[in-house]
């Protein structure tokens, strides 16, 4: 369970969400660039993590958007952005992942370089194995590019140079082939772009969201007690420190804080006689929230119709 950073973001596309019936990669909820990716033909194959395009010039899409929300319409002064993606299998210097390609482009993410219609280049060729690439471009044109693992740990940093933006244009394309013979090969996993320079912690949140690697979960989402009350255990598993709280006075939590790993929390409730009741315990790691529902059933009183003592009815 993970969430994206609180920064507004232009787009986040994940191959896990691919819809094979429409050849569509839906946009992530909350992204500012309001377009899905729709491939013009079915990809060669797909699984629950990625889409395999194959080494063919046959599958592409354009997601042109003429609105002011187009993330790549660049004007002077230059603005910052952070581009993060995971892919594998670039097979030539002409392979492309994502581009501003409506008339003159401002920049293009390619197998070999991130370049603009002016000067400025970044070598982007990844290895065959899937890797996560983080590109930061600052408002002064300075750049940083590195490959990281799914925990955000830097694997290597490669040479970077300044980016000089090209002319303004509005089109954005994600493609495997266009008429110029440029194509994207092999597997696509996900990509994200924010028009801000993200911190390392924010980059890690993007990775955790798209990789679904962050763990924060309860062993159960509800507990039920009889009228007499008692104690039951809940196991909290988390990659981050967490806190727990309740606004219900009849519920007691053995520990209101916890660290990483597995922690057993004891939930104790008092007795109740004549009413059912329901309460909650809220767990949060500062980013995400989990809710434990606590139910307690009332004491069942059965009416006595006839009462006898020594064979004599007394009521």
PAZAPA-4460 file (N, C-alpha, C; in steps of 0.05 Angstrom, whole numbers, plus 32768, in hexadecimal, padded with zeros to 4 digits):
% residues 315
    n_x    n_y    n_z   ca_x   ca_y   ca_z    c_x    c_y    c_z   seq   type   mol
   8011   7FE8   8000   8000   8000   8000   8012   8018   8000     1      X     A
   800E   802A   7FEE   801F   8042   7FEC   800F   8058   7FDE     2      X     A
   8018   8070   7FE2   800B   8087   7FD5   8020   8098   7FC8     3      X     A
   8018   80A7   7FB3   802A   80B9   7FA6   8030   80D1   7FB7     4      X     A
   8046   80E0   7FB1   804C   80F8   7FC1   8035   810C   7FBF     5      X     A
   8035   811E   7FD2   8020   8132   7FD3   8023   8147   7FBD     6      X     A
   803B   8148   7FB0   803F   815A   7F9A   802B   8154   7F83     7      X     A
   8021   8169   7F76   8011   8164   7F5F   8023   8158   7F49     8      X     A
   8018   8146   7F3A   8029   8138   7F26   801A   8138   7F0B     9      X     A
   802A   813A   7EF6   801E   813C   7EDB   8013   8121   7ED2    10      X     A
   8023   810C   7ED4   8018   80F2   7ECC   8026   80DC   7EDB    11      X     A
   8017   80C6   7EDE   8022   80AD   7EE8   8013   8096   7EDA    12      X     A
   8022   8087   7EC9   8016   8071   7EBA   8023   8057   7EC3    13      X     A
   8014   8042   7EC8   801E   8029   7ED2   8013   8012   7EC1    14      X     A
   8025   8001   7EB7   801D   7FEB   7EA6   800C   7FD7   7EB5    15      X     A
   800D   7FD7   7ED0   7FFC   7FC5   7EDF   7FDE   7FCB   7EDB    16      X     A
   7FD8   7FE3   7ED2   7FBC   7FEB   7ECE   7FB3   7FE7   7EB2    17      X     A
   7FC3   7FDB   7EA1   7FBD   7FD7   7E85   7FA3   7FC9   7E81    18      X     A
   7F92   7FD3   7E6F   7F78   7FC7   7E68   7F7B   7FBB   7E4D    19      X     A
   7F7D   7FA0   7E4B   7F81   7F94   7E31   7F69   7F96   7E1E    20      X     A
   7F52   7F9B   7E28   7F3A   7F9D   7E17   7F3A   7FB6   7E07    21      X     A
   7F48   7FCB   7E11   7F48   7FE5   7E03   7F65   7FEE   7DFC    22      X     A
   7F78   7FDD   7E02   7F95   7FE4   7DFE   7F9C   7FFE   7E0D    23      X     A
   7F91   8002   7E24   7F93   801C   7E32   7FA2   8019   7E4C    24      X     A
   7FB5   802C   7E51   7FC1   802F   7E6B   7FB4   8047   7E78    25      X     A
   7FA2   8043   7E8C   7F93   805A   7E97   7FA5   806D   7EA6    26      X     A
   7F9D   8086   7EA7   7FAB   809A   7EB7   7FA7   8094   7ED4    27      X     A
   7FBA   809C   7EE5   7FB7   8099   7F02   7FA5   80AF   7F0D    28      X     A
   7F94   80A8   7F20   7F83   80BB   7F2D   7F93   80D2   7F38    29      X     A
   7F8B   80EA   7F32   7F98   8102   7F3D   7FAD   810E   7F2B    30      X     A
   7FB4   8101   7F15   7FC8   810D   7F03   7FBC   8124   7EF4    31      X     A
   7FCD   8138   7EED   7FC3   8150   7EE1   7FC0   814D   7EC3    32      X     A
   7FD0   813C   7EB7   7FCF   8138   7E9A   7FB8   8124   7E95    33      X     A
   7FA2   812C   7E8A   7F89   811D   7E8B   7F85   810B   7E73    34      X     A
   7F9A   80FB   7E6D   7F98   80E9   7E56   7FA0   80CD   7E5E    35      X     A
   7F91   80B9   7E54   7F9A   809D   7E56   7FAE   8098   7E3F    36      X     A
   7FBE   8083   7E42   7FCE   807A   7E2C   7FBF   8064   7E1D    37      X     A
   7FBA   8068   7E03   7FAB   8054   7DF3   7FBE   804B   7DDD    38      X     A
   7FC5   8032   7DDD   7FD7   8027   7DC8   7FC6   8022   7DAF    39      X     A
   7FD3   8025   7D98   7FC3   8021   7D80   7FBF   8004   7D79    40      X     A
   7FD0   7FF2   7D84   7FCC   7FD5   7D80   7FD3   7FC7   7D9A    41      X     A
   7FCB   7FAF   7D9B   7FD0   7F9E   7DB3   7FEE   7F99   7DB6    42      X     A
   7FF9   7F9C   7DCE   8015   7F95   7DD2   801A   7F77   7DCF    43      X     A
   8033   7F70   7DCC   803A   7F54   7DC8   8030   7F42   7DDF    44      X     A
   8034   7F4C   7DF7   802B   7F3D   7E0F   802B   7F50   7E26    45      X     A
   801F   7F47   7E3C   801F   7F57   7E55   801C   7F44   7E6C    46      X     A
   8024   7F4D   7E84   801F   7F3E   7E9D   8016   7F52   7EB2    47      X     A
   8018   7F49   7ECC   800E   7F5A   7EE1   8022   7F70   7EEA    48      X     A
   8038   7F72   7EDB   804C   7F87   7EE2   8053   7F99   7ECB    49      X     A
   8051   7F8F   7EB2   805C   7F9E   7E9C   804F   7F96   7E82    50      X     A
   8054   7FA7   7E6E   804B   7FA2   7E52   8063   7F9C   7E41    51      X     A
   8061   7F87   7E31   8077   7F80   7E1F   8070   7F88   7E03    52      X     A
   807E   7F9B   7DF8   8078   7FA5   7DDE   8087   7F95   7DC8    53      X     A
   809D   7F89   7DCF   80AC   7F7B   7DBB   80BD   7F8F   7DAB    54      X     A
   80CE   7F85   7D9B   80E0   7F96   7D8B   80D4   7F9B   7D70    55      X     A
   80BD   7FA8   7D70   80AE   7FAC   7D57   80A5   7FC9   7D54    56      X     A
   80A5   7FD2   7D3C   809B   7FED   7D36   807E   7FEB   7D2F    57      X     A
   806D   7FE7   7D44   8051   7FE2   7D3D   803D   7FEE   7D51    58      X     A
   8047   7FF5   7D68   8034   7FFD   7D7D   803B   8019   7D88    59      X     A
   8028   802B   7D88   802F   8046   7D91   8015   8054   7D99    60      X     A
   8018   806A   7DA5   8001   807B   7DAC   800A   8098   7DAD    61      X     A
   7FF7   80AA   7DA8   7FFC   80C6   7DAD   7FE7   80CF   7DC1    62      X     A
   7FEE   80DE   7DD5   7FDB   80E8   7DE8   7FDC   8106   7DE9    63      X     A
   7FD9   8112   7DD2   7FDB   812F   7DCF   7FC6   813D   7DE0    64      X     A
   7FCE   8152   7DEC   7FBC   8161   7DFD   7FC2   817E   7DF9    65      X     A
   7FAF   818D   7DEF   7FB4   81AA   7DEA   7FAB   81BC   7E01    66      X     A
   7FA7   81B0   7E18   7F9F   81C0   7E2F   7FB7   81CC   7E3C    67      X     A
   7FB3   81DE   7E4F   7FC8   81EA   7E5E   7FD6   81D6   7E71    68      X     A
   7FCA   81BF   7E74   7FD5   81AB   7E86   7FEA   819A   7E78    69      X     A
   7FF0   819F   7E5F   8005   8190   7E51   801F   8195   7E60    70      X     A
   802C   8180   7E6B   8043   8183   7E7B   805C   818C   7E6C    71      X     A
   805D   818A   7E52   8075   818F   7E43   8075   81A7   7E31    72      X     A
   8062   81B9   7E36   8064   81D2   7E27   8076   81E4   7E37    73      X     A
   808E   81E7   7E2E   80A2   81F5   7E3D   80A5   8212   7E34    74      X     A
   80A7   8224   7E47   80AC   8240   7E41   80C3   8249   7E52    75      X     A
   80CE   825F   7E4B   80E4   826B   7E5B   80D7   827C   7E71    76      X     A
   80DF   827C   7E8A   80F6   826D   7E94   80F0   824F   7E96    77      X     A
   8105   823F   7E96   8101   8222   7E98   80F5   821A   7EB3    78      X     A
   80E7   8204   7EB3   80DB   81F9   7ECB   80E8   81DE   7ED2    79      X     A
   80E4   81D6   7EEB   80EE   81BD   7EF5   80DB   81A6   7EED    80      X     A
   80E6   818D   7EEC   80D5   8176   7EEC   80E5   815E   7EF5    81      X     A
   80D7   8149   7EFE   80E3   8130   7F05   80D5   811A   7EF5    82      X     A
   80E4   810B   7EE6   80DA   80F5   7ED6   80E5   80DB   7EE0    83      X     A
   80D3   80C8   7EE7   80DC   80AF   7EF2   80CE   8099   7EE2    84      X     A
   80DD   8085   7EDA   80D0   806F   7ECB   80DF   8055   7ECF    85      X     A
   80D1   803F   7EC9   80DD   8025   7EC9   80D7   8017   7EAF    86      X     A
   80EC   800E   7EA2   80E9   7FFF   7E89   8101   7FED   7E86    87      X     A
   8101   7FDE   7E70   8118   7FCD   7E6A   8118   7FC7   7E4C    88      X     A
   8130   7FC0   7E42   8131   7FB5   7E27   8134   7FC9   7E10    89      X     A
   813E   7FE1   7E15   8145   7FF2   7DFF   8159   7FE4   7DED    90      X     A
   8154   7FE3   7DD3   8165   7FD3   7DC2   8174   7FE4   7DAD    91      X     A
   816E   7FFE   7DAB   817D   800E   7D98   817B   802B   7DA1    92      X     A
   818C   803C   7D96   818C   8058   7D9E   8173   8067   7D95    93      X     A
   8163   805B   7D84   814B   8069   7D7B   8132   8061   7D8A    94      X     A
   8134   8050   7D9F   811D   8049   7DAE   8113   805F   7DC0    95      X     A
   80F9   8063   7DC1   80EE   8079   7DD0   80DA   806F   7DE5    96      X     A
   80D8   807E   7DFB   80C5   8079   7E0F   80AF   808E   7E10    97      X     A
   80B6   80A6   7E11   80A2   80BB   7E14   80AD   80D5   7E08    98      X     A
   809C   80E4   7DFB   80A6   80FB   7DED   8092   8111   7DEB    99      X     A
   809B   812A   7DE9   808B   8140   7DE1   808E   8142   7DC3   100      X     A
   807A   813A   7DB4   807F   8136   7D98   8067   8140   7D87   101      X     A
   8063   815A   7D88   804E   8165   7D77   805B   817D   7D6A   102      X     A
   8063   817A   7D51   8075   818E   7D45   8091   818A   7D52   103      X     A
   809E   81A0   7D58   80B7   819E   7D66   80B3   8195   7D83   104      X     A
   80C4   8183   7D8C   80C1   817A   7DA8   80D3   818A   7DBA   105      X     A
   80CB   818B   7DD3   80DC   8198   7DE8   80F0   8184   7DF3   106      X     A
   80E7   816C   7DF8   80FB   8158   7DFF   80EF   813C   7DFA   107      X     A
   8101   8128   7DF8   80F8   810D   7DF3   8109   80FA   7E05   108      X     A
   80FB   80E8   7E11   8109   80D3   7E21   810D   80BC   7E0E   109      X     A
   8126   80B7   7E07   812D   80A2   7DF4   813F   808D   7E01   110      X     A
   8143   8078   7DF2   8154   8062   7DFC   8170   806C   7E01   111      X     A
   817A   807F   7DF1   8195   8087   7DF4   8198   80A2   7E02   112      X     A
   8185   80B4   7DFE   8189   80CF   7E09   816F   80DC   7E11   113      X     A
   8171   80EE   7E23   815B   8102   7E28   8165   811B   7E1A   114      X     A
   8157   8124   7E06   8162   813A   7DF7   814C   814E   7DF0   115      X     A
   8153   8165   7DE7   8141   8179   7DDF   8148   8182   7DC3   116      X     A
   8137   8194   7DB8   813D   819D   7D9D   8153   81B1   7D9D   117      X     A
   815D   81B7   7DB5   8176   81C7   7DB7   818B   81B4   7DC3   118      X     A
   819E   81BF   7DD1   81B4   81AE   7DDC   81AB   81A2   7DF7   119      X     A
   81BC   8190   7E01   81B7   8183   7E1A   81AF   8166   7E17   120      X     A
   81BF   8154   7E23   81BA   8138   7E1F   81BE   8128   7E39   121      X     A
   81AF   8113   7E3C   81B2   8101   7E52   81B2   80E4   7E47   122      X     A
   81C6   80D5   7E4D   81C6   80B9   7E44   81B2   80AA   7E55   123      X     A
   819F   809C   7E48   8189   808E   7E56   8189   8070   7E52   124      X     A
   819D   8065   7E45   819B   8049   7E3E   819D   8037   7E57   125      X     A
   8187   802A   7E5D   8187   8018   7E74   8191   7FFC   7E6C   126      X     A
   8196   7FEB   7E80   819D   7FD0   7E7A   8184   7FC1   7E72   127      X     A
   8188   7FA7   7E69   8171   7F97   7E61   815E   7F92   7E78   128      X     A
   816A   7F8D   7E90   8159   7F89   7EA7   8149   7FA2   7EAE   129      X     A
   8131   7FA0   7EB8   8121   7FB8   7EBE   812F   7FC9   7ED4   130      X     A
   812F   7FE3   7ECF   813B   7FF5   7EE2   812A   800E   7EE5   131      X     A
   812D   801B   7EFC   811F   8034   7F02   8132   804B   7EFD   132      X     A
   812A   805D   7EEC   813A   8074   7EE5   812D   808D   7EF1   133      X     A
   813D   809E   7EFE   8134   80B7   7F09   8142   80CE   7EFC   134      X     A
   8133   80E0   7EEF   813E   80F7   7EE2   8134   8110   7EEF   135      X     A
   8145   8121   7EF9   813D   813B   7F04   8149   8151   7EF2   136      X     A
   8137   8163   7EE9   8140   817A   7EDA   8138   8193   7EEA   137      X     A
   814B   81A3   7EF1   8145   81BA   7F02   8140   81D3   7EF1   138      X     A
   8134   81E7   7EFD   812C   81FF   7EEE   8144   820D   7EE1   139      X     A
   815C   8209   7EEC   8173   8216   7EDF   817E   8205   7EC9   140      X     A
   8171   81EE   7EC2   817A   81DE   7EAC   818D   81C7   7EB5   141      X     A
   8196   81C8   7ECE   81A8   81B2   7ED7   8198   8198   7EDA   142      X     A
   81A6   8182   7ED7   8198   8168   7ED6   81A6   8154   7EE8   143      X     A
   8196   8140   7EF1   81A1   8129   7EFF   8193   8111   7EF5   144      X     A
   81A2   80FC   7EF0   8196   80E2   7EE7   81A3   80CC   7EF6   145      X     A
   8194   80BA   7F01   819F   80A3   7F0F   818B   808B   7F0D   146      X     A
   8196   8073   7F10   8186   805B   7F11   8185   8052   7F2E   147      X     A
   816D   804A   7F37   8169   8042   7F53   815A   8028   7F54   148      X     A
   815C   801A   7F6B   814C   8002   7F6F   8131   8009   7F7A   149      X     A
   8121   7FF4   7F80   8105   7FFA   7F89   8104   8005   7FA5   150      X     A
   811A   8006   7FB3   811C   8013   7FCD   8127   8030   7FCB   151      X     A
   812B   8039   7FB2   8136   8054   7FAE   8153   8056   7FB2   152      X     A
   8161   8040   7FB5   817E   8040   7FB9   818C   8043   7F9E   153      X     A
   819E   8056   7F9D   81AC   805C   7F84   81BE   8045   7F7B   154      X     A
   81B9   803C   7F62   81CA   8027   7F57   81E2   8033   7F48   155      X     A
   81DD   8049   7F3A   81F2   8057   7F2C   81E8   8072   7F22   156      X     A
   81F9   8085   7F20   81F3   80A0   7F16   8203   80A3   7EFC   157      X     A
   81F6   80AD   7EE7   8203   80B0   7ECE   8207   80CE   7EC8   158      X     A
   8219   80D3   7EB5   821F   80EE   7EAD   8207   80FD   7EA4   159      X     A
   8204   8116   7EAC   81ED   8126   7EA3   81F7   8141   7E9B   160      X     A
   81E6   814F   7E8C   81ED   816A   7E83   81D4   817B   7E84   161      X     A
   81D7   8195   7E7F   81C0   81A6   7E80   81AD   81A1   7E69   162      X     A
   8194   81A8   7E6D   8180   81A6   7E59   8178   81C1   7E4F   163      X     A
   8178   81C6   7E35   816E   81DE   7E2A   8155   81D7   7E1B   164      X     A
   813E   81E3   7E24   8125   81DC   7E18   8123   81E6   7DFB   165      X     A
   8115   81D6   7DEB   8110   81DE   7DD0   80F7   81F0   7DCE   166      X     A
   80EC   81F1   7DB6   80D5   8202   7DB1   80BC   81F7   7DBF   167      X     A
   80A9   8208   7DC3   8090   8201   7DD0   807F   81EE   7DBE   168      X     A
   8074   81D9   7DC9   8061   81C9   7DBB   804F   81BB   7DCF   169      X     A
   8038   81B0   7DC6   8024   81A7   7DD8   8020   8189   7DD8   170      X     A
   802A   817B   7DC5   8024   815E   7DC3   8036   814D   7DD5   171      X     A
   802A   8138   7DDF   8039   8124   7DEF   8033   8109   7DE4   172      X     A
   8048   80F9   7DE1   8044   80DE   7DD6   8052   80C8   7DE5   173      X     A
   8045   80B2   7DE8   8052   809A   7DF2   8051   8085   7DDC   174      X     A
   8067   807C   7DD2   8065   806D   7DB9   807B   8058   7DB6   175      X     A
   8075   8045   7DA6   8088   8030   7D9E   8091   8033   7D81   176      X     A
   8083   8044   7D73   808B   8048   7D57   807E   8061   7D4C   177      X     A
   808D   8071   7D3E   8081   8086   7D2E   808E   8086   7D13   178      X     A
   8085   8097   7D02   808E   8095   7CE6   80AC   8099   7CE2   179      X     A
   80B9   80A3   7CF6   80D6   80A7   7CF4   80E6   808E   7CFC   180      X     A
   80D8   8079   7D02   80E6   8060   7D08   80F0   805E   7D25   181      X     A
   80E5   806F   7D36   80ED   806E   7D52   80D9   805C   7D61   182      X     A
   80E3   804B   7D71   80D1   8038   7D7E   80DB   8030   7D9A   183      X     A
   80C8   8029   7DAB   80CE   8020   7DC6   80CC   8001   7DC6   184      X     A
   80E1   7FF5   7DD1   80E2   7FD7   7DD0   80DF   7FCC   7DEC   185      X     A
   80D6   7FB3   7DED   80D5   7FA2   7E05   80C2   7FAD   7E19   186      X     A
   80C9   7FAD   7E33   80B5   7FB0   7E49   80B3   7FCC   7E54   187      X     A
   809A   7FD4   7E58   8094   7FED   7E65   8086   7FE6   7E80   188      X     A
   808F   7FF3   7E95   8083   7FEE   7EB0   8073   8006   7EB9   189      X     A
   807F   801C   7EBD   8071   8034   7EC6   8081   804D   7EC1   190      X     A
   8074   8064   7EC2   8083   807E   7EC1   8072   8093   7ECF   191      X     A
   8081   80A7   7ED9   8075   80BC   7EEA   8083   80D6   7EE3   192      X     A
   8075   80EC   7EE4   8081   8106   7EDF   8074   811B   7EF1   193      X     A
   8084   812A   7F00   807B   8141   7F0F   8089   8159   7F05   194      X     A
   807C   8170   7F04   8088   8189   7EFB   8096   8197   7F13   195      X     A
   80A1   8187   7F25   80B1   8191   7F3C   80C9   817F   7F3E   196      X     A
   80DD   8189   7F4C   80F5   8179   7F52   80EF   8169   7F6C   197      X     A
   80EA   8150   7F6A   80E3   813F   7F81   80FB   8139   7F92   198      X     A
   80F7   8137   7FAC   810C   812E   7FBE   810F   8110   7FBC   199      X     A
   8124   8105   7FC8   8128   80E8   7FC7   8111   80DA   7FD5   200      X     A
   8107   80E5   7FEB   80F0   80D8   7FF9   80D8   80D8   7FE7   201      X     A
   80D3   80ED   7FD8   80BC   80EE   7FC6   80BF   80DB   7FAF   202      X     A
   80D8   80D9   7FA5   80DE   80C5   7F90   80D8   80A9   7F99   203      X     A
   80E0   80A3   7FB2   80DB   8089   7FBD   80BD   8083   7FBF   204      X     A
   80AC   8097   7FC6   8090   8093   7FC7   8084   808C   7FAB   205      X     A
   808F   8099   7F96   8086   8093   7F7B   808D   8076   7F75   206      X     A
   80A5   806D   7F7C   80AD   8052   7F77   809C   803E   7F86   207      X     A
   8097   8044   7FA0   8087   8032   7FB0   806A   8030   7FA5   208      X     A
   8060   8046   7F9C   8045   8046   7F91   8043   8034   7F78   209      X     A
   8056   8038   7F66   8055   802A   7F4C   805F   800D   7F4E   210      X     A
   8071   8008   7F61   807B   7FEC   7F64   806A   7FDD   7F78   211      X     A
   805A   7FEC   7F88   8049   7FE0   7F9D   805B   7FD0   7FB0   212      X     A
   8071   7FDC   7FB8   8084   7FCE   7FC9   8081   7FD6   7FE7   213      X     A
   8074   7FEC   7FEC   8072   7FF5   8008   805E   7FE3   8016   214      X     A
   8065   7FDA   802F   8054   7FCA   803F   8049   7FD9   8057   215      X     A
   802F   7FDA   8059   8022   7FE5   8071   8006   7FD7   8072   216      X     A
   8004   7FC4   8084   7FEB   7FB4   8084   7FE6   7FA9   80A0   217      X     A
   7FCC   7FA2   80A4   7FC3   7F95   80BD   7FBD   7F78   80B7   218      X     A
   7FC0   7F67   80CB   7FBA   7F4B   80C8   7F9C   7F46   80C4   219      X     A
   7F8B   7F59   80CD   7F6E   7F58   80C9   7F64   7F74   80C8   220      X     A
   7F4D   7F78   80BB   7F42   7F93   80BB   7F2A   7F96   80CE   221      X     A
   7F23   7F81   80DD   7F0D   7F82   80F0   7F11   7F6E   8106   222      X     A
   7F06   7F75   811E   7F06   7F63   8135   7EEA   7F63   8140   223      X     A
   7EE1   7F4C   814A   7EC6   7F4A   8157   7EC9   7F3F   8173   224      X     A
   7EBB   7F4B   8186   7EBC   7F43   81A2   7EA0   7F3D   81AC   225      X     A
   7E9E   7F2B   81BF   7E85   7F26   81CC   7E7F   7F3D   81E0   226      X     A
   7E68   7F3C   81ED   7E60   7F51   8200   7E74   7F53   8217   227      X     A
   7E81   7F3D   821E   7E93   7F3E   8235   7EAE   7F4C   8230   228      X     A
   7EB3   7F52   8216   7ECC   7F5F   820F   7EE4   7F4C   820E   229      X     A
   7EFC   7F57   8211   7F14   7F47   8210   7F2A   7F53   81FF   230      X     A
   7F3D   7F44   81F8   7F55   7F4E   81E9   7F5A   7F3C   81D1   231      X     A
   7F61   7F48   81BB   7F6A   7F3A   81A3   7F82   7F48   8197   232      X     A
   7F91   7F39   8187   7FAA   7F43   817B   7FA6   7F4B   815E   233      X     A
   7FB3   7F60   8156   7FB6   7F68   813A   7FD3   7F6C   8134   234      X     A
   7FDC   7F61   811E   7FF8   7F64   8116   7FFB   7F7A   8101   235      X     A
   800B   7F8E   8107   8010   7FA4   80F5   802B   7F9F   80E7   236      X     A
   802B   7F9E   80CC   8043   7F9B   80BD   8048   7FB4   80AD   237      X     A
   8060   7FC0   80B1   8064   7FDA   80A4   8081   7FDE   809D   238      X     A
   8086   7FED   8088   80A1   7FF5   8080   80A9   800F   808D   239      X     A
   8096   801D   809B   809B   8036   80A7   8090   8037   80C3   240      X     A
   809A   8048   80D5   808E   804B   80EF   8071   8054   80ED   241      X     A
   8060   804C   8100   8044   8051   80FE   8038   8059   811A   242      X     A
   8020   8064   8119   8012   806A   8132   7FF6   805F   8130   243      X     A
   7FEA   805A   8148   7FCE   8050   8149   7FBE   8061   815D   244      X     A
   7FA5   8065   8157   7F94   8075   8169   7F77   806D   8166   245      X     A
   7F67   8073   817A   7F4A   806F   8179   7F3C   8085   8188   246      X     A
   7F24   808C   817F   7F14   809F   818D   7EFE   8092   819E   247      X     A
   7EFE   8077   819F   7EEA   8068   81AE   7EF5   8061   81C9   248      X     A
   7EE9   806B   81DE   7EF3   8068   81F9   7EF3   804B   8203   249      X     A
   7EE2   803A   81F7   7EE0   801F   8201   7EF5   800C   81F3   250      X     A
   7F05   8017   81E2   7F1A   8008   81D5   7F35   8011   81DF   251      X     A
   7F46   7FFD   81E7   7F61   8003   81F0   7F75   7FF6   81DE   252      X     A
   7F8A   8006   81D7   7F9F   7FFD   81C5   7FB9   7FF9   81D5   253      X     A
   7FC5   7FE1   81D3   7FDD   7FDC   81E3   7FF5   7FED   81DC   254      X     A
   7FF6   7FF5   81C2   800D   8006   81B9   8003   801A   81A4   255      X     A
   8008   8034   81A9   7FFF   8048   8196   8014   804F   8181   256      X     A
   802C   8043   8183   8041   8047   8170   804F   802D   8169   257      X     A
   805B   802C   8152   806A   8014   814B   8080   801A   8137   258      X     A
   8093   8008   8134   80A9   800C   8121   80A5   7FFB   8109   259      X     A
   80BA   7FF8   80F9   80B8   7FE7   80E1   80B7   7FCA   80E8   260      X     A
   80AF   7FBA   80D5   80AC   7F9D   80DA   8091   7F96   80E4   261      X     A
   808F   7F7F   80F2   8075   7F76   80FD   8073   7F7D   811A   262      X     A
   805C   7F88   8122   8056   7F8F   813E   803B   7F84   8145   263      X     A
   8039   7F77   815C   801F   7F6D   8166   8013   7F82   8178   264      X     A
   7FFB   7F8A   8171   7FEC   7F9E   8181   7FD4   7F90   818E   265      X     A
   7FD0   7F94   81A8   7FBA   7F88   81B6   7FA3   7F9C   81B8   266      X     A
   7F8C   7F94   81AE   7F74   7FA5   81AE   7F61   7F99   81C4   267      X     A
   7F5B   7FAA   81D8   7F4B   7FA1   81EF   7F32   7FB2   81F0   268      X     A
   7F1B   7FA4   81F5   7F02   7FB3   81F8   7EF5   7FAA   8212   269      X     A
   7EE5   7FBD   821F   7ED7   7FB7   8237   7EBD   7FA8   8231   270      X     A
   7EAD   7FA3   8245   7E94   7F94   8242   7E7D   7FA7   823A   271      X     A
   7E6A   7F9C   822D   7E51   7FAB   8227   7E3A   7F98   822C   272      X     A
   7E23   7FA3   8233   7E0C   7F92   823B   7DF6   7F93   8226   273      X     A
   7DEB   7FAB   8222   7DD2   7FAC   8213   7DD4   7FB8   81F7   274      X     A
   7DEC   7FC0   81EE   7DEE   7FCC   81D3   7E05   7FC0   81C3   275      X     A
   7E01   7FBD   81A9   7E18   7FB7   8197   7E27   7FD1   8193   276      X     A
   7E41   7FCF   818E   7E50   7FE8   8189   7E67   7FE2   8175   277      X     A
   7E6E   7FF7   8167   7E83   7FF5   8153   7E96   800D   8156   278      X     A
   7EB0   8008   8156   7EC4   801D   8157   7EDA   8018   8143   279      X     A
   7EED   8029   8143   7F04   8026   8130   7F1E   802D   813E   280      X     A
   7F33   8021   8134   7F4F   8028   813A   7F5C   8030   8120   281      X     A
   7F69   8047   8120   7F76   8051   8108   7F94   804E   810A   282      X     A
   7FA0   8043   80F6   7FBD   8040   80F4   7FC7   8051   80DD   283      X     A
   7FDD   8060   80E1   7FE8   8070   80CC   8006   806F   80CD   284      X     A
   8013   806F   80B6   8030   8070   80B4   8039   808C   80AB   285      X     A
   8027   80A0   80AD   802D   80BB   80A5   8026   80C0   8088   286      X     A
   8021   80AB   8078   801A   80AE   805C   7FFF   80A0   8056   287      X     A
   7FFC   8088   8060   7FE5   8078   805B   7FD7   8071   8075   288      X     A
   7FBD   806C   8074   7FAD   8066   808B   7F9F   804B   8088   289      X     A
   7F9F   803B   809E   7F91   8022   809F   7F7C   8023   80B5   290      X     A
   7F65   8018   80B2   7F50   8019   80C6   7F48   7FFD   80CF   291      X     A
   7F49   7FF9   80E9   7F40   7FE0   80F5   7F25   7FE5   8101   292      X     A
   7F11   7FD5   80F9   7EF6   7FD7   8104   7EF3   7FC4   811B   293      X     A
   7EE8   7FCE   8131   7EE4   7FBE   814A   7EC6   7FBC   814F   294      X     A
   7EBC   7FA4   814F   7EA0   7F9F   8154   7E9C   7F90   816E   295      X     A
   7E87   7F97   817D   7E80   7F89   8195   7E62   7F84   8196   296      X     A
   7E5B   7F6B   819C   7E3E   7F64   819D   7E33   7F66   81B9   297      X     A
   7E1A   7F6D   81BC   7E0E   7F71   81D6   7E07   7F55   81E3   298      X     A
   7E01   7F56   81FC   7DF8   7F3E   820B   7DDB   7F38   8203   299      X     A
   7DD6   7F20   81FA   7DBB   7F18   81F2   7DAB   7F10   820A   300      X     A
   7D95   7F1E   8211   7D84   7F17   8227   7D6B   7F0A   821C   301      X     A
   7D66   7EF1   8224   7D4F   7EE2   821A   7D38   7EE4   822D   302      X     A
   7D20   7EEB   8224   7D09   7EED   8237   7D01   7ED3   8243   303      X     A
   7CFA   7ED4   825C   7CF0   7EBC   826A   7CD2   7EBC   826B   304      X     A
   7CC6   7EA9   825D   7CA9   7EA9   825B   7C9C   7E9B   8274   305      X     A
   7CA8   7E85   827D   7C9D   7E76   8293   7CB3   7E6E   82A6   306      X     A
   7CB1   7E72   82C0   7CC5   7E6B   82D3   7CB8   7E59   82E8   307      X     A
   7CC4   7E42   82ED   7CB9   7E2F   8301   7CCE   7E29   8316   308      X     A
   7CC5   7E26   832F   7CD6   7E1D   8345   7CC8   7E05   8352   309      X     A
   7CD6   7DEE   8352   7CCA   7DD6   835D   7CAF   7DCF   8351   310      X     A
   7CAD   7DD4   8337   7C95   7DCD   8329   7C80   7DE2   832A   311      X     A
   7C84   7DF7   8339   7C70   7E0C   833B   7C78   7E24   832B   312      X     A
   7C66   7E2E   831A   7C6B   7E46   830B   7C6A   7E5E   831D   313      X     A
   7C7D   7E6F   831A   7C7E   7E87   832B   7C7A   7EA1   831D   314      X     A
   7C75   7EA0   8303   7C6F   7EB9   82F4   7C57   7EB6   82E2   315      X     A
***
